[in-house]
Amino acid sequence: MKTPDMTQMQQDYAKLMTEQMGRMNQAMAEMVRLHAEATTHATRAIDEMAKMMKDSLTHAQQMTAELHKMSLDGTKRAADWMQPKA
């Protein structure tokens, strides 16, 4: 049985490593692309949540102001109703 010569083994190994490095580069490039895409989606989600929270706070402020107005109007009408009529 003939043993492979060292030069051929080194060439075969170099070829395998070159191919593997090419696959690793492709995989890493895909990971970078997916990470950038995930970051973009996360940023959009955060921006949308912030907008929703701001809108919610604005709405709550408007409702509170309306509640205060209604409470004062109701109290004033009750006070007017309790006043003796001439």
Stockholm file with secondary structure:
# STOCKHOLM 1.0

chainA/1-86         MKTPDMTQMQQDYAKLMTEQMGRMNQAMAEMVRLHAEATTHATRAIDEMAKMMKDSLTHAQQMTAELHKMSLDGTKRAADWMQPKA
#=GR chainA/1-86 SS CCCCCHHHHHHHHHHHHHHHHHHHHHHHHHHHHHHHHHHHHHHHHHHHHHHHHHHHHHHHHHHHHHHHHHHHHHHHHHHHHHSCCC
#=GC SS_cons        CCCCCHHHHHHHHHHHHHHHHHHHHHHHHHHHHHHHHHHHHHHHHHHHHHHHHHHHHHHHHHHHHHHHHHHHHHHHHHHHHHSCCC
//
